[in-house]
Amino acid sequence: MSGGHWEYDDRKLESILLMIAEDEKVQERWPEIGQVFAVLSVVLLKISHDMDWDLSFDLSIRDDRSFQNAAIGKILEAVMKVAPDKWFSRGKWATIQAIQERIHETGLSSNKEMV
């Protein structure tokens, strides 16, 4: 069996984040925060999955620093996509693309980090 370093509890994180995101009161009062929770549920599950496989010796992360930077980049990108457009003085998509380019230029794609 693959993974299991955290007894598969990372799925609980995903479930809790989605429960909050989909809550009717959250949708009424804080819909943007709900969107953040929803996108983070997906991103954090993928990242924790890769970490879990590494810690369980199923796969190996070649470069911890690069993996970490790529993971933070994915979190940042996901949150920026749901952030209000008016926060980005140079344009939201231009800012997101600049971050994506920086991640790509520095070789921080998480696909490259796993054996």
C-alpha positions in Angstrom: 0.0 0.0 0.0 1.3 3.4 -0.9 1.5 6.3 1.4 0.1 6.4 4.9 2.7 8.3 6.8 -0.1 10.3 8.4 -2.5 7.4 8.5 -4.3 9.0 5.5 -5.5 11.9 7.7 -4.6 14.4 5.0 -7.9 13.4 3.5 -9.5 14.8 6.7 -7.9 18.2 6.0 -9.4 18.1 2.5 -12.8 17.2 3.9 -12.8 19.9 6.6 -11.7 22.6 4.2 -14.5 21.6 1.8 -17.1 21.4 4.6 -16.2 25.0 5.5 -16.1 26.2 1.9 -19.5 24.7 1.2 -21.2 25.8 4.4 -24.3 27.9 3.6 -23.5 30.6 6.1 -19.9 30.9 4.8 -21.3 31.1 1.3 -23.7 33.9 2.4 -21.2 35.9 4.5 -17.8 35.2 3.1 -18.0 33.6 -0.3 -14.5 34.6 -1.3 -13.0 33.0 1.8 -15.1 29.9 1.0 -13.5 29.8 -2.5 -10.0 30.0 -0.9 -10.8 27.1 1.4 -12.1 25.1 -1.6 -9.0 25.7 -3.8 -6.7 25.1 -0.9 -8.4 21.7 -0.3 -7.2 20.6 -3.7 -3.8 22.1 -3.7 -2.9 21.0 -0.1 -4.1 17.5 -0.7 -1.8 17.2 -3.8 1.2 18.6 -1.9 0.6 16.5 1.2 0.2 13.4 -1.1 3.6 14.0 -2.6 5.1 14.5 0.9 3.4 11.4 2.2 4.8 9.3 -0.7 8.2 10.6 0.0 8.0 10.0 3.8 6.6 6.5 3.1 9.4 5.7 0.8 7.1 5.1 -2.2 8.7 7.9 -4.2 11.5 10.3 -3.4 11.6 14.1 -3.6 14.9 14.9 -5.2 15.4 18.4 -3.9 13.6 19.4 -0.7 14.1 23.2 -1.2 12.9 23.1 -4.8 9.9 21.0 -3.9 9.0 23.3 -1.0 9.3 26.4 -3.3 7.1 24.8 -5.9 4.5 23.8 -3.3 4.4 27.4 -1.9 4.2 28.7 -5.5 1.1 26.4 -6.1 -0.5 27.6 -2.9 0.2 31.3 -3.8 -1.1 30.9 -7.3 -4.3 29.2 -6.2 -5.1 31.9 -3.6 -4.3 34.7 -6.0 -6.7 33.3 -8.6 -9.6 33.8 -6.2 -8.4 37.1 -4.7 -10.2 40.3 -5.7 -8.9 41.7 -9.0 -8.6 45.2 -7.5 -5.8 44.0 -5.2 -3.5 43.7 -8.2 -2.4 47.2 -9.4 -0.6 45.6 -12.4 -3.4 43.3 -13.2 -4.2 40.0 -11.6 -3.4 37.7 -14.5 -0.2 39.5 -15.3 0.9 39.0 -11.7 0.0 35.4 -11.7 1.8 34.8 -15.0 4.9 36.5 -13.6 4.9 34.2 -10.6 4.3 31.2 -12.9 7.2 32.2 -15.1 9.5 32.7 -12.0 8.6 29.2 -10.8 9.3 27.8 -14.3 12.5 29.8 -14.8 14.0 28.6 -11.5 13.1 24.9 -12.3 10.7 24.7 -9.4 8.0 22.5 -11.1 7.0 19.9 -8.6 6.8 17.3 -11.4 10.5 17.6 -11.7 11.1 17.1 -8.0 9.8 13.5 -7.7 11.8 10.6 -8.9 
